[in-house]
Amino acid sequence: MFGISTFIHMAEVMISFIVRGKPFFQTLTGYGIAKPGIKPYGNLFGLIIFILYLVVYRYAINRKVDYQLFLIMHSVLPLPIVILAFLHANSNIVYTLPSLVLYLLDLVVRIYNYSSYCKCQYSIEKNGYIRIDLYTKLNACPGQYVQIKVIDGKFGNNSLFAHPFTIAANVSQNHYVVLIKPNGKWTTNLKTLIENDGEFKLSVSGPFGKPIFKSEFDHYVFVAGGSGITSCLLPISELLYKNKSVVLIWTFNDKYSEQLSLLEDLKELGDIKIHLYYTGKEEYDGIPNSRFDPFNYFSLYSGAVYCCGPESLMEDVKKATSSSKITYECAEYTF
């Protein structure tokens, strides 16, 4: 909404000056046309604000491509935008005060959380996933995530920012597990750090996000695509403890993905059926290559369905579960 309103406001001002036959330079600087009480360079500051917003919005779209650069843009640019907004029109500062107070409060809380280290253990699973055991009190619910920051000089610039990861297991009251699939630059560097060094400090903030649906049904189906399995594991274990019937459908294209330690633990908790679909191009002796058909599977199903994975998978599952007999929820994280 802010971007749309900014664009409309900028277009309205520019068009009004152009219609009145004012040169572009005068439109931006107000030279010779500024009214009393209006800052001469107000329009120029407004244009700069709009350009900075476009930069922030551009990296918000591509945050999955370079998450670290996305964080830098969102950390560095807000303050200049607020200052320029004040220079553009003094009255704007009144409207920014509530958000500034909340922003500063959030910043203080985050700095405090990241100032203390979390006792942890880390290892590389057989399938290449990173397992981090966190020994701290989180009071986390299924579906929530934490922000993890690595404190180590060998981690370079990656130590400047925290990254979000879904809580995969709650082993005990003060023992949680996070599973990370090394995909991007940050997670790949983390895996390298563990393999080469094996010793570093972590700080944890959270939990964040809303819990997923409550245990109102007797039967549940979880559909996971790739690393989306990590958001399904904790909810499944909670439901199995409550004697619910659970089906887990996991599609993946990386060989040996099914060799997940927490996946083996689920089989011992209760009534669960696990269906694995390997969709990779390489031949794999462990599991035959096949694809999950949600439209066929959910045609006669009634109950609750939870899905986390690629957008195409979630969209297909959503369409296949459009029946009124099915309660559907997808995991849409904004990080």
N, C-alpha and C positions, 0 to 999 in steps of 0.2 A: 504493500500500500504506500509506503514511503517513497519508493521509486516511482510509482505511477503518479502520485501527487506532485513529486519534484519535477517530473517530465512535463506534466500539464502546466504547472506554474511557469517553468522556463519557456515553454513554447508560447504561452499566452503573452508573456512580457516581450519576447523577441518579435512576435507577430505584430503586437500593438505598436512597437517602435518602427518596424519596417513599413507598416501601413501609413504611418505618419511621415514617412520619408526620411527617417533619421539614419545616418551612416552607421555601419556596424561598429566602428571605433567609438562613436559617441554613445551607441547603445550599451556597450560594455563598460565604458569609463564614466558615462554621465557627463562628460566634459561639455560645458555650455548648455546643458539641458536639465541638469539636476535641480530639483526643487528644494527650497529651504527645509532642513531637517532630514534630508535624504543623503546618505553618504555617496559621494561621486562614484566610487568603485564598487558599489553594492552589487550591480549586475555581474561584474567580473568575478567577484567572490562566489556569487550564486552559481555561475557557470563552472567554476573550479569544483564546487561541492558536487555538482551533477556528474562531472567527469570522475571524481574520486568514488562516487557511489557506483558508477558503471564498473570501475576496477574491482571493487569489493564484490559486486554482484557476479562479475565474470568468474572470479575464483570460487564463489559459492557454488556455481554450477559444476565446476571441474574439481571440486574438493577431493573426489576419489582418485583423481589423477595425481595430484600433488597436495596431499593433506597438510604438509608442513608449510608450504607457501600460502595455502588458504588460511592457516592460523596466523601467519605473520601479517597478512593483509587485514585480518579482523582485529589484530592486536595493535597495529601501528596507526591505521587510518582513522578510527573513530574520533580520536582527540583532535586532529587537524580539522575534521569535518565540523565538530562542535564549535571550534574557534572561528572558522570561516562563516558558520551560520550566524554567530554573534556579530561578525563584521558585516555580514550581508544585511542583517536587520536586528537591531538591538533587542527588540521585543521577543525574539526567538529564544533568548536565554531563559525566559520564564518557563517555557514549555519543556525545556531540556532538564530542568533541575530535578524533577522526580526520577527520571531515568538515570541521571548522573549519580544521584544518591544511591540507587540500587546497584549501579555498576561498580561504584567504589566499595560498597559493602560486600558485594560478591568478590571483588578483587582481594579485599582484606581477608575474607574467609578462606579463599583459595591459597593465598600466601601462607596463612597459618597452617592449613592442612598439609601443604607441600614442604613445610619446614621440619616435619617429623618423619622419620623413616619407618617403614613397615617391615617386620620380620617376615622373611619369605624364603622359599626354595624354588629353584627353576631347573627344568630339564627339557630335553628334546625327545619327543615321542617317536616311536618306530615309523610313523607315517610322516614325520617332519614337522608336526605341530609343536608349538612351544607350550609347555605346561608351567604355570606359575601358581604355587600354593601360597596364599596370603594368610598370615596368622594375625588377624586383627578383628575388632568388633565392628561389623558393618550394619547389622540388622537389615540385610538385603532381602528383597522379595523376588520371586521368579519373574524374569523379564527385565530386571534392572541391570545397569552397567556401572562401572567405575572408571575413573580417569587415573591412568598410571603414568608416572614420570620416572625416568631412569636417571639416577644421579651418579654419573661417572665421566671423568674427563676423556676416557677413550671413546665415549659415545659421541663426541664432537657436538655439533650444533643440535643434534637430536635430543640432547639433554635439556634444551631450552623449553620444550613443549611437552605437555601431557597428551596421551592418546586414550580414547575410550575403548573399553572392551567389555563384552557381556560376561556376567558371572555365570559360569558353567556348572558349578556344584557348591553345595554347602555341606561340607563334611561333618562339621560340628559347629557349636555356637560361635567360636572365634577362628574358624578355619574355612576359607573359601578357595575355590579353584577357578582360574581363568585359563582358557585355551585360546591360542593365537595361531592363525595360519599365516606363515610368512609370505605375504603377497607384495606389499609395497616396499619402498625404500626403508622406512622406519622399522618395520617388522623384520625385514631381511637383515638389517644391521644389528637388530636385537639378537637374532639367532646367531649371527657371527660372533657377537660379543660373548654369548653364553658358551659357544664352542671353543673360543680362543682363551677367554679369561675365566669365566665361571663364577666370578665374584664381583658383585656390584650392589649398590643400594637402590631401593625403590621407595617412592612416596605414593600414597594412594588417597584419592579423594572420592567421596560418594557415599552411598549409591545415588544414582540419578535415574530418571525415567519412571514411567508408571508400570505397576505390575500388570501381568496379563490376566485373562479372565479367571473368575473364581471357579472352584470345583463344584459346579451345580449339576453336572451330568454324570452318567455312569460310564460313558464311552467317549474316548478322545482319540483323534487322529492328528499326528504332528507330521507335517511335510517340510523337509529341510533340503535346501539346495546348496551344495558346497560347504563353505564355512558357516552357513546359517544353522548348522547342527549345534553350534555352541549356545545359541539362545534357546534351544529346545531341551537341553539336558536337565537343567535345574527344574523347570516346570514339570517335566516327566517324572523325575524322582519324587517331587512333592506329591503328585497325584498317585503314584504307586504306594507311597506311605499311607495314603488314605484309601487304599484298596480299590482304586479305580482301574478300569480296563483301558489300556493304551496301545495304540498302534503307531509305530515310527516308520516313516517312509523317507529314506535318505538317498538323494541322487547326487553323484559326484563324478568328476572326470579325471581325478588324480589317482593313480594306482596306490594301493595300500592305505587309502584314507580310512577304511573301515577298522584299521588297527589302532583304535582309539581307546585308551585305558578306561575312561569314564563310560564308554559304550558297553564295555564288558561288565562294568559294575551294575548297570541298569538291569541286566538279565537276572541278577540275583535278588532284585528288590520286590518283584511281584509279577502281575499278569501283564506282560508286554510282548508284542509281536513286532519284530524288526524286519523290514523289507529293504534291501539294498539294491540300488540301480547304478551300475557303472556305465557312464556315457562317454568315456574317453575314446580317442582315436587309436591309441596304442592297444595291442593285444594284451590281455591280462588273464592269467590263469586262475586267479582267485575268484573272480566273479564274472559271469558272462555279460557281454555288452547288451544292454537293454534300456528301454525308456519307460518312464512312468506316465500312464494315461489317466489324468485326474477325472476326465469326463466319464470314462467307463467305471472307474473305481467308486466314485461318489454317487452314481446313478441310483443306488438303492440304500444309501447310507443315511442315518439320522443320528445326530449328536453334535459334538463340538469339533471344530477343525482349526488348527493353528498352523500358520505357514511363515517361513523365513527363508529367503534366498533371492535369486535374481528376479528382477521385475517381471520378466516373461513368465516365470514359474508361478509367482504370486498372482499374476493376472489370470492365468489359466485355472488355477485352483479356485480363485474367487468366482469365476464364471461357472465352474463345475459345481460349486456349492451354493448356487443362488436359490436353492430350494428352501422353503420356509421351515423345513425340518432340521436344517443345519445352521448352527451358529458359527460364523467364520470370523477369525481375527488374524490379521497379518502383522508382522513385525516391521514397522517403518521407523527406522532410527534416523535422526537428523544429523548425526555426526559424520 
